[in-house]
């Protein structure tokens, strides 16, 4: 197939996207496909072969001021390039921002181009954590209690509001970011103002949520396949940006060492969350498992990391699906829709 991999972009997850995109492009090219790489931050400019291989994900997410300035016209140009008009499938390796919130998907739909993953509606719903949690509750999927703050809102009584809603510790994070960008777990109320300032650096809205102690689980959804639950065990602290993208900082247990009934329930709730947002093809659903054995859905990632060592490929490998076969399967699903 002729395949274009869209990667990079202008979100705070740019570095992660470049790593995902290069991993996908490399394995698809090795499988014999005609692969081209495009960074949506620079319009229709194509990256050379292995053009992003030198990119490494840093220990911390880039500051918002250090990112390429978002320019919608450039992103649209990258989608309208002749390379895409002539391609069979666009492989979306974008994370966050215009690439994951449904914007790119809507343009590709209008152009009649086949692409991997969920459509505009599911992408937008999953990227908006407040909206997705409302849909989870409607579908009967348990999620931690929360409330939303808009930038500029009066914060004079915020500490009391947190105490009334769910207490401390609590999670403070941007409403529309991934990879734990801008996230803080606030145990001491005096740290709340700094956490809110950090979140506002990355988004117009901040979500405050009850912190669920216990274990971190993730359910990978690949339509047509049964993939095992993974437990995420950071070596120290919480599973933040540094733990996610620094080698050796986190241990992954595949399949998770949990009772069979708990694993079945996590898969059941993961699929319900996937369907509630009208996702398609694949996604990753993140959960917390409390010490009492209760499962709480945090979010759905419609474009999860897809390097050979990322969580969805790890789950697929445990089910006997090699990384090249996983990428081919996603491309074929997109092509079939076309």
C-alpha positions as CSV (number, residue, x, y, z in Angstrom):
1,X,0.0,0.0,0.0
2,X,0.9,3.7,-0.3
3,X,0.9,5.0,3.2
4,X,1.4,8.4,4.7
5,X,2.3,8.7,8.4
6,X,1.2,12.0,10.0
7,X,3.3,12.8,13.0
8,X,4.8,15.6,15.1
9,X,2.4,18.5,15.2
10,X,2.3,21.3,17.6
11,X,0.9,19.8,20.8
12,X,2.8,19.2,24.0
13,X,3.0,15.5,23.0
14,X,5.0,16.4,19.9
15,X,8.1,14.4,20.8
16,X,6.1,11.4,21.7
17,X,4.3,11.6,18.4
18,X,7.6,11.8,16.5
19,X,8.7,8.6,18.2
20,X,5.4,6.8,17.5
21,X,5.4,8.0,13.9
22,X,9.0,6.8,13.2
23,X,8.3,3.4,14.8
24,X,5.2,2.9,12.7
25,X,6.8,4.2,9.5
26,X,9.9,2.0,9.9
27,X,7.9,-1.2,10.5
28,X,5.5,-0.5,7.6
29,X,8.4,0.2,5.2
30,X,10.1,-3.0,6.3
31,X,6.8,-4.8,5.5
32,X,7.1,-3.6,1.9
33,X,4.8,-0.6,1.9
34,X,5.6,2.7,0.2
35,X,5.8,5.0,3.2
36,X,6.0,8.8,3.5
37,X,6.3,10.8,6.6
38,X,4.7,14.2,7.1
39,X,5.1,16.5,10.2
40,X,1.8,18.5,10.4
41,X,3.7,21.4,12.2
42,X,5.3,22.3,8.8
43,X,2.6,21.9,6.3
44,X,3.1,19.6,3.3
45,X,6.8,19.3,4.0
46,X,7.8,15.7,4.0
47,X,10.3,14.2,6.4
48,X,13.1,12.2,4.9
49,X,13.4,8.5,5.4
50,X,14.1,7.9,9.1
51,X,13.6,11.7,9.4
52,X,12.5,11.5,13.1
53,X,14.7,8.7,14.2
54,X,17.0,11.1,16.0
55,X,14.2,12.5,18.2
56,X,14.1,11.3,21.7
57,X,11.4,12.0,24.3
58,X,12.7,14.3,27.0
59,X,12.4,13.7,30.8
60,X,9.7,16.5,31.0
61,X,7.1,17.6,28.5
62,X,8.1,20.7,26.6
63,X,6.9,24.1,27.9
64,X,4.0,25.5,25.9
65,X,6.2,28.5,25.0
66,X,8.8,26.1,23.4
67,X,6.3,24.4,21.0
68,X,5.9,25.3,17.3
69,X,3.2,27.9,17.1
70,X,-0.1,26.3,16.2
71,X,-1.1,27.3,12.7
72,X,-4.3,25.7,11.5
73,X,-3.7,26.5,7.8
74,X,-0.3,24.6,7.9
75,X,-2.0,21.5,9.5
76,X,-4.7,21.6,6.8
77,X,-2.0,22.0,4.1
78,X,-0.3,18.9,5.4
79,X,-3.5,16.9,5.0
80,X,-4.2,18.3,1.5
81,X,-0.7,17.5,0.1
82,X,-0.7,15.5,-3.2
83,X,1.1,12.6,-1.3
84,X,-2.1,12.1,0.7
85,X,-4.5,12.5,-2.3
86,X,-2.6,9.6,-3.9
87,X,-2.2,7.4,-0.9
88,X,-4.2,4.4,0.1
89,X,-4.2,4.9,3.9
90,X,-3.1,7.7,6.2
91,X,-1.6,6.3,9.4
92,X,-2.3,8.8,12.3
93,X,0.6,8.9,14.7
94,X,-0.4,12.3,16.1
95,X,-0.9,12.8,19.9
96,X,-2.9,15.7,21.4
97,X,-4.1,18.9,19.8
98,X,-5.4,19.1,16.3
99,X,-4.2,15.6,15.5
100,X,-6.2,13.8,18.2
101,X,-9.1,16.1,18.9
102,X,-11.0,15.3,15.7
103,X,-9.7,18.2,13.6
104,X,-7.4,16.2,11.2
105,X,-10.0,13.4,11.1
106,X,-12.7,15.8,10.0
107,X,-10.5,17.2,7.1
108,X,-9.6,13.7,6.0
109,X,-13.2,12.7,6.0
110,X,-14.1,15.7,3.8
111,X,-11.3,14.7,1.4
112,X,-12.5,11.1,1.3
113,X,-9.1,9.8,2.5
114,X,-8.9,6.5,4.5
115,X,-7.2,6.8,7.9
116,X,-6.5,4.7,10.9
117,X,-8.4,5.0,14.2
118,X,-11.5,6.8,15.4
119,X,-13.4,9.4,13.5
120,X,-14.0,13.1,14.4
121,X,-16.8,12.6,17.0
122,X,-15.1,9.9,19.1
123,X,-11.7,11.7,18.9
124,X,-13.2,15.0,20.1
125,X,-15.2,13.3,22.9
126,X,-12.2,11.3,24.2
127,X,-9.9,14.4,24.1
128,X,-12.4,16.3,26.3
129,X,-12.0,14.5,29.7
130,X,-15.0,16.2,31.2
131,X,-17.3,15.2,28.4
132,X,-16.0,11.7,28.2
133,X,-16.5,11.2,31.9
134,X,-20.1,12.3,31.5
135,X,-20.5,9.7,28.8
136,X,-18.9,7.1,30.9
137,X,-21.4,7.6,33.7
138,X,-24.3,7.5,31.2
139,X,-23.0,4.1,30.0
140,X,-22.6,2.8,33.5
141,X,-18.8,3.0,33.5
142,X,-17.5,4.1,37.0
143,X,-15.1,7.1,37.0
144,X,-13.7,9.2,39.8
145,X,-15.8,12.3,40.9
146,X,-14.6,15.5,39.4
147,X,-15.4,19.1,38.5
148,X,-14.1,21.5,35.9
149,X,-12.6,24.9,36.1
150,X,-12.3,27.4,33.3
151,X,-9.3,29.8,33.0
152,X,-10.0,33.0,34.8
153,X,-12.6,31.6,37.1
154,X,-12.6,32.9,40.7
155,X,-10.4,30.6,42.8
156,X,-10.9,32.2,46.2
157,X,-12.8,29.2,47.5
158,X,-11.2,26.5,45.5
159,X,-9.7,24.7,48.5
160,X,-13.0,24.4,50.2
161,X,-14.7,23.3,47.0
162,X,-12.2,20.4,46.6
163,X,-12.7,19.4,50.3
164,X,-16.5,19.3,49.7
165,X,-16.3,17.4,46.4
166,X,-13.8,14.7,47.2
167,X,-11.0,16.0,49.4
168,X,-7.2,15.7,49.2
169,X,-5.2,14.2,47.7
170,X,-6.7,15.2,44.3
171,X,-5.5,15.1,40.7
172,X,-5.2,18.4,38.8
173,X,-4.7,18.2,35.0
174,X,-5.6,20.0,31.8
175,X,-8.9,18.9,30.4
176,X,-7.6,18.2,26.9
177,X,-4.0,16.9,27.2
178,X,-2.5,13.4,27.3
179,X,0.7,11.8,28.5
180,X,0.2,13.3,32.0
181,X,1.2,16.7,30.5
182,X,0.5,19.5,33.1
183,X,-0.8,16.9,35.7
184,X,-0.1,17.2,39.4
185,X,-1.3,15.0,42.3
186,X,-1.9,17.5,45.1
187,X,-1.7,16.1,48.6
188,X,-1.1,19.4,50.4
189,X,-3.7,22.2,49.8
190,X,-0.9,24.8,49.7
191,X,0.3,23.2,46.5
192,X,-3.0,23.7,44.8
193,X,-2.3,27.2,43.3
194,X,0.9,26.0,41.6
195,X,-0.8,22.9,40.2
196,X,-3.6,25.1,38.7
197,X,-1.0,27.4,37.2
198,X,0.8,24.5,35.5
199,X,-2.4,23.1,34.2
200,X,-3.5,26.4,32.7
201,X,-0.2,26.6,30.9
202,X,-1.4,23.8,28.7
203,X,-5.2,24.3,28.4
204,X,-8.2,26.6,28.8
205,X,-9.9,24.2,31.2
206,X,-8.6,22.3,34.2
207,X,-10.1,19.1,35.5
208,X,-9.9,18.4,39.3
209,X,-10.6,14.8,40.2
210,X,-10.6,12.5,43.2
211,X,-7.3,10.7,43.5
212,X,-7.8,6.9,43.6
213,X,-5.1,5.1,45.5
214,X,-4.1,1.6,44.4
215,X,-3.0,0.2,41.1
216,X,-2.7,1.4,37.6
217,X,-4.3,-0.8,34.9
218,X,-4.8,-0.3,31.2
219,X,-7.0,-2.2,28.7
220,X,-6.1,-2.2,25.1
221,X,-9.0,-2.5,22.7
222,X,-8.3,-3.9,19.2
223,X,-11.6,-4.7,17.5
224,X,-11.9,-8.4,16.8
225,X,-9.2,-9.4,19.3
226,X,-9.1,-10.2,23.0
227,X,-6.0,-8.5,24.5
228,X,-4.8,-9.0,28.1
229,X,-5.0,-6.3,30.8
230,X,-1.6,-4.7,31.7
231,X,-0.6,-3.4,35.1
232,X,1.7,-0.4,35.2
233,X,4.1,-0.2,38.1
234,X,6.3,2.9,38.3
235,X,9.5,2.3,40.2
236,X,8.8,5.4,42.4
237,X,6.1,8.0,42.8
238,X,3.3,8.2,40.2
239,X,3.0,7.2,36.6
240,X,3.8,10.7,35.2
241,X,5.4,11.9,32.0
242,X,8.9,11.0,33.1
243,X,8.0,7.5,34.2
244,X,6.2,6.9,30.9
245,X,9.0,7.9,28.6
246,X,12.2,7.2,30.6
247,X,13.6,3.7,30.1
248,X,13.7,1.6,33.3
249,X,11.5,3.9,35.3
250,X,8.4,1.7,35.0
251,X,7.7,-2.0,35.1
252,X,4.8,-3.5,33.0
253,X,3.1,-6.7,34.1
254,X,1.5,-8.5,31.1
255,X,-0.9,-9.9,31.8
256,X,-1.7,-8.1,35.0
257,X,-1.4,-10.1,38.2
258,X,-5.0,-9.6,39.2
259,X,-7.9,-12.0,39.8
260,X,-9.6,-13.3,36.6
261,X,-12.8,-11.7,37.6
262,X,-11.1,-8.3,38.0
263,X,-9.5,-8.7,34.6
264,X,-12.8,-9.6,33.0
265,X,-14.5,-6.6,34.6
266,X,-11.7,-4.3,33.4
267,X,-12.1,-5.6,29.9
268,X,-15.9,-5.3,30.1
269,X,-15.7,-1.7,31.3
270,X,-13.0,-0.8,28.8
271,X,-15.2,-2.0,25.9
272,X,-18.2,-0.1,27.3
273,X,-16.1,3.1,27.5
274,X,-14.8,2.5,24.0
275,X,-18.4,2.0,22.7
276,X,-19.8,5.0,24.7
277,X,-17.5,7.3,22.8
278,X,-18.2,5.6,19.5
279,X,-14.5,4.7,19.0
280,X,-13.3,2.4,16.2
281,X,-10.4,0.1,15.3
282,X,-8.3,0.5,18.5
283,X,-7.8,2.6,21.6
284,X,-6.4,2.3,25.1
285,X,-8.5,2.7,28.2
286,X,-6.8,3.6,31.5
287,X,-8.1,2.6,34.9
288,X,-7.3,2.8,38.6
289,X,-7.9,-0.3,40.8
290,X,-8.6,0.7,44.4
291,X,-7.4,-1.3,47.4
292,X,-11.0,-2.4,47.8
293,X,-11.1,-3.9,44.3
294,X,-13.1,-1.1,42.7
295,X,-12.3,-0.1,39.1
296,X,-12.4,3.5,38.0
297,X,-12.1,4.6,34.4
298,X,-9.8,7.6,33.9
299,X,-9.9,8.2,30.1
300,X,-9.8,6.7,26.6
301,X,-6.8,7.3,24.4
302,X,-7.9,7.1,20.7
303,X,-4.4,7.5,19.4
304,X,-2.2,5.8,22.0
305,X,1.5,5.5,21.8
306,X,2.5,2.9,19.1
307,X,6.2,2.2,19.4
308,X,7.2,-1.4,19.7
309,X,7.4,-1.0,23.5
310,X,4.2,1.0,23.9
311,X,1.3,-0.5,25.9
312,X,-1.0,-1.4,23.0
313,X,1.8,-3.3,21.1
314,X,2.7,-5.0,24.4
315,X,-0.8,-6.3,24.9
316,X,-1.0,-7.4,21.3
317,X,2.3,-9.2,21.5
318,X,1.1,-11.1,24.6
319,X,-1.9,-12.2,22.5
320,X,0.5,-13.4,19.7
321,X,0.2,-10.3,17.4
322,X,3.6,-9.0,16.4
323,X,4.1,-5.3,16.0
324,X,4.4,-5.4,12.2
325,X,1.2,-7.4,12.1
326,X,-0.6,-5.0,14.4
327,X,0.3,-2.0,12.1
328,X,-0.8,-4.0,9.0
329,X,-4.1,-4.9,10.7
330,X,-4.8,-1.2,11.5
331,X,-4.0,-0.2,7.9
332,X,-6.2,-2.9,6.5
333,X,-9.1,-1.8,8.7
334,X,-8.8,1.7,7.3
335,X,-8.5,0.5,3.7
336,X,-11.6,-1.7,4.1
337,X,-13.6,1.4,5.2
338,X,-12.5,3.2,2.0
